[in-house]
Amino acid sequence: MVEKISTVRIIGLTGIPLVKAGDDLASIILRVAEVNNVKIEDGDVFVIAQKAVSKAEDRLVELDKVKASPEALKIAEVSGRDQRLVELILSESKRVLKASQQTIIVEDKRGLVNINAGIDKSNVEGQNRYALLPTDPDRSARRLRSRITRSTGRNIGVIISDTYSRPFRRGQVNFAIGLAGLDPFFDYRGREDLFGYVMQVKFNAVADELACAAELVMGQGKEATPVVIIKGFRRLTFNEGFSSKALLIDESEDLFKDVR
């Protein structure tokens, strides 16, 4: 008997225009999906780049309009960063974890530990204009999912993704910073493996895995593909009530703390 082949499709929507403040991002996505002849089906996962969401929500800031605080001036001196950029980072952060010539690492207002509070210049028009993360990425994902499900009648999931570094690893990968309609985990604990061993630890962060897979098509440069639809991934539970906050850990659970 031939086993059924398991296939996951990662479809980048081509033709997404440059998103502007106030744009109806859900309508743009659905229109471009139709142009691309991509049929929306139950179980589809929409992975949407943070930058597109931030632009639609007018989360762009001109450095020329930012005034640095005394704390920003001190950190700018240590880090060598523009004092106005440091002020933006502080305004988006709960606390600074590290400030050096190499990097500024913070815990931001969303609870994410990241570099520069996720503030980014790439793919933002204007010499001194920067994009901030969405104020509440989960809420942004819920709004997009609501619009898409209402228009299509399909039960889908939405992930808002951004690129992050990882402890003790070179390079960056995409992570889920916001989500709606899907459980971010697939729990193998209590299940048997091929040889009957009952697994104790396996608890896959499938939302991050999907965000990472989407980046293979999405890209980070001139690809202009900020929206990806993933089809055929079956290890998912689709329902309301899930949050990206479940992916975060506190310091007591940090396995890497004080390792080096």
C-alpha positions as CSV (number, residue, x, y, z in Angstrom):
1,M,0.0,0.0,0.0
2,V,1.4,3.4,-1.0
3,E,1.4,6.0,1.7
4,K,-0.4,9.3,1.0
5,I,2.1,12.0,0.3
6,S,1.9,15.0,2.7
7,T,2.3,18.3,0.9
8,V,2.4,21.9,2.1
9,R,2.1,24.7,-0.4
10,I,3.6,28.1,0.3
11,I,2.1,30.7,-2.1
12,G,3.4,34.2,-2.2
13,L,0.9,36.8,-3.5
14,T,2.5,38.8,-6.2
15,G,1.2,42.3,-7.0
16,I,0.6,43.6,-3.5
17,P,0.9,47.4,-3.9
18,L,3.0,49.5,-1.6
19,V,0.8,49.8,1.5
20,K,-0.1,53.3,2.7
21,A,-1.6,54.5,6.0
22,G,-5.3,53.8,6.2
23,D,-5.3,51.2,3.5
24,D,-7.8,48.3,3.9
25,L,-5.2,45.6,4.0
26,A,-7.7,42.7,4.1
27,S,-9.4,43.9,0.9
28,I,-6.1,44.4,-0.8
29,I,-5.1,40.8,0.1
30,L,-8.3,39.3,-1.2
31,R,-8.2,41.3,-4.4
32,V,-4.7,40.2,-5.2
33,A,-5.4,36.6,-4.3
34,E,-8.2,36.6,-6.8
35,V,-5.9,38.1,-9.5
36,N,-3.4,35.4,-8.6
37,N,-6.1,32.8,-9.0
38,V,-5.6,31.6,-5.4
39,K,-8.8,30.2,-4.0
40,I,-9.3,30.8,-0.3
41,E,-10.1,27.5,1.5
42,D,-10.7,26.3,5.0
43,G,-7.4,25.7,6.8
44,D,-5.5,28.3,4.9
45,V,-2.9,30.3,6.9
46,F,-2.2,33.9,5.9
47,V,1.3,35.0,7.0
48,I,1.6,38.8,6.7
49,A,4.8,40.8,7.1
50,Q,4.7,43.2,10.0
51,K,5.9,46.0,7.8
52,A,2.7,45.9,5.7
53,V,0.5,45.9,8.8
54,S,2.5,48.8,10.4
55,K,2.2,50.9,7.3
56,A,-1.6,50.3,7.1
57,E,-1.9,51.3,10.7
58,D,0.2,54.4,10.2
59,R,3.0,53.2,12.5
60,L,5.6,55.3,10.7
61,V,7.7,58.0,12.5
62,E,9.9,60.7,11.2
63,L,13.1,61.0,13.2
64,D,13.1,64.8,12.6
65,K,10.0,65.0,14.8
66,V,11.6,63.1,17.7
67,K,13.2,64.8,20.7
68,A,15.7,62.8,22.7
69,S,15.3,62.5,26.5
70,P,18.2,62.5,28.9
71,E,18.1,58.7,29.1
72,A,18.2,58.5,25.3
73,L,21.2,60.7,25.2
74,K,23.1,58.5,27.7
75,I,22.3,55.3,25.7
76,A,23.1,57.0,22.4
77,E,26.6,57.8,23.8
78,V,27.2,54.2,24.8
79,S,25.7,52.6,21.7
80,G,26.7,55.1,19.0
81,R,23.1,55.2,17.7
82,D,21.3,58.3,16.6
83,Q,19.8,59.8,19.9
84,R,16.4,60.2,18.2
85,L,16.3,56.6,17.2
86,V,17.2,55.6,20.8
87,E,14.3,57.7,22.0
88,L,12.0,55.8,19.7
89,I,13.4,52.6,21.0
90,L,12.8,53.7,24.6
91,S,9.2,54.9,23.8
92,E,8.4,51.4,22.5
93,S,10.1,49.5,25.4
94,K,9.4,48.3,29.0
95,R,13.1,48.1,29.8
96,V,16.5,48.0,28.2
97,L,18.3,44.7,28.7
98,K,21.6,45.5,27.0
99,A,23.1,48.6,25.3
100,S,26.4,48.4,23.6
101,Q,28.3,49.4,20.4
102,Q,26.9,46.2,18.9
103,T,23.2,46.3,19.8
104,I,20.4,47.6,21.9
105,I,18.3,44.7,23.3
106,V,15.0,45.5,25.0
107,E,11.8,44.0,26.3
108,D,9.3,45.9,24.3
109,K,5.8,47.0,25.3
110,R,4.4,43.8,23.7
111,G,6.6,41.6,25.8
112,L,8.9,40.7,23.0
113,V,12.6,40.6,23.6
114,N,14.2,42.0,20.5
115,I,16.7,44.4,19.0
116,N,15.8,48.1,18.8
117,A,12.2,47.3,19.9
118,G,11.6,45.9,16.4
119,I,12.0,49.4,14.9
120,D,13.2,49.1,11.3
121,K,14.2,51.2,8.3
122,S,14.1,48.6,5.6
123,N,11.4,48.9,2.9
124,V,10.3,52.3,4.3
125,E,10.3,55.2,2.0
126,G,12.1,58.4,3.3
127,Q,15.6,58.9,4.6
128,N,14.6,59.5,8.2
129,R,11.4,57.5,8.4
130,Y,11.2,54.3,10.5
131,A,8.5,51.7,11.0
132,L,7.3,50.7,14.5
133,L,5.7,47.4,15.3
134,P,1.9,47.3,15.4
135,T,0.7,48.5,18.8
136,D,-1.1,45.1,19.4
137,P,-0.1,42.5,16.8
138,D,-2.7,40.0,18.0
139,R,-5.5,42.6,17.7
140,S,-4.2,43.5,14.2
141,A,-4.3,39.8,13.3
142,R,-7.9,39.4,14.7
143,R,-9.1,42.3,12.6
144,L,-7.6,40.9,9.4
145,R,-8.9,37.4,10.1
146,S,-12.4,38.8,10.8
147,R,-12.4,40.7,7.5
148,I,-11.2,37.7,5.5
149,T,-13.5,35.2,7.1
150,R,-16.5,37.5,6.7
151,S,-15.7,38.1,3.0
152,T,-14.9,34.4,2.2
153,G,-16.9,32.4,4.7
154,R,-13.7,30.3,5.2
155,N,-12.1,29.3,8.5
156,I,-8.6,30.6,8.2
157,G,-5.7,31.6,10.4
158,V,-3.6,34.8,10.4
159,I,0.0,35.2,11.5
160,I,1.8,38.5,11.6
161,S,5.5,37.9,11.2
162,D,8.8,39.7,11.8
163,T,12.4,38.8,11.6
164,Y,14.5,38.2,14.7
165,S,18.0,37.0,15.8
166,R,18.3,33.8,17.9
167,P,20.6,33.0,20.9
168,F,23.9,31.5,19.9
169,R,22.9,31.3,16.2
170,R,24.0,33.5,13.3
171,G,21.5,35.0,11.0
172,Q,17.8,35.9,11.4
173,V,14.5,34.0,10.9
174,N,10.9,34.9,10.8
175,F,8.8,34.6,14.0
176,A,5.1,35.0,14.7
177,I,4.6,38.2,16.7
178,G,0.8,38.2,16.3
179,L,-1.8,35.6,15.4
180,A,-5.5,34.9,15.3
181,G,-7.7,31.9,14.7
182,L,-5.0,29.2,15.2
183,D,-3.3,27.4,18.1
184,P,0.4,28.4,18.0
185,F,1.4,24.9,19.2
186,F,1.2,21.3,18.3
187,D,1.6,19.2,21.4
188,Y,3.2,15.8,21.0
189,R,3.5,15.2,24.7
190,G,1.8,11.9,25.7
191,R,1.9,10.6,22.1
192,E,3.9,7.6,21.0
193,D,6.8,7.8,18.6
194,L,7.6,5.1,16.0
195,F,8.8,2.7,18.6
196,G,6.2,3.2,21.3
197,Y,8.1,5.7,23.4
198,V,5.7,8.2,25.0
199,M,7.1,11.6,24.2
200,Q,7.6,13.9,27.2
201,V,8.9,17.2,25.8
202,K,8.0,17.7,22.1
203,F,5.8,20.8,22.0
204,N,6.2,22.4,18.6
205,A,5.8,26.1,18.1
206,V,4.0,25.7,14.7
207,A,3.1,29.4,14.4
208,D,6.8,30.2,14.4
209,E,7.5,27.3,12.0
210,L,4.9,28.6,9.6
211,A,6.2,32.2,9.8
212,C,9.7,30.9,9.1
213,A,8.5,28.8,6.1
214,A,6.6,31.8,4.7
215,E,9.8,33.9,4.7
216,L,11.3,31.5,2.1
217,V,8.8,33.0,-0.4
218,M,8.3,36.4,1.3
219,G,12.0,37.5,1.3
220,Q,13.4,40.6,3.0
221,G,14.6,42.8,0.1
222,K,13.0,43.8,-3.2
223,E,10.7,40.8,-3.5
224,A,7.6,42.8,-2.7
225,T,5.8,39.8,-1.4
226,P,4.5,40.7,2.1
227,V,1.7,38.2,2.1
228,V,1.9,34.4,1.9
229,I,-0.8,31.8,2.0
230,I,0.1,28.4,3.3
231,K,-2.1,25.5,2.3
232,G,-2.2,21.9,3.4
233,F,-0.6,22.1,6.8
234,R,-2.7,19.8,8.9
235,R,-1.1,19.9,12.4
236,L,-3.3,22.9,13.4
237,T,-6.3,23.7,15.5
238,F,-8.4,26.5,14.2
239,N,-10.4,28.4,16.8
240,E,-10.8,31.7,18.5
241,G,-9.1,32.6,21.7
242,F,-5.5,31.9,20.8
243,S,-2.7,34.5,21.3
244,S,0.9,35.0,20.4
245,K,1.5,35.8,24.0
246,A,1.5,32.0,24.7
247,L,4.8,31.8,22.8
248,L,6.6,34.1,25.2
249,I,8.4,32.9,28.3
250,D,9.4,34.7,31.5
251,E,12.9,34.9,33.0
252,S,12.3,31.9,35.2
253,E,11.8,29.7,32.1
254,D,14.8,31.1,30.2
255,L,17.1,28.2,29.5
256,F,19.8,30.5,28.0
257,K,20.1,33.0,30.9
258,D,23.6,33.2,32.4
259,V,24.8,30.4,30.1
260,R,27.8,32.5,29.0
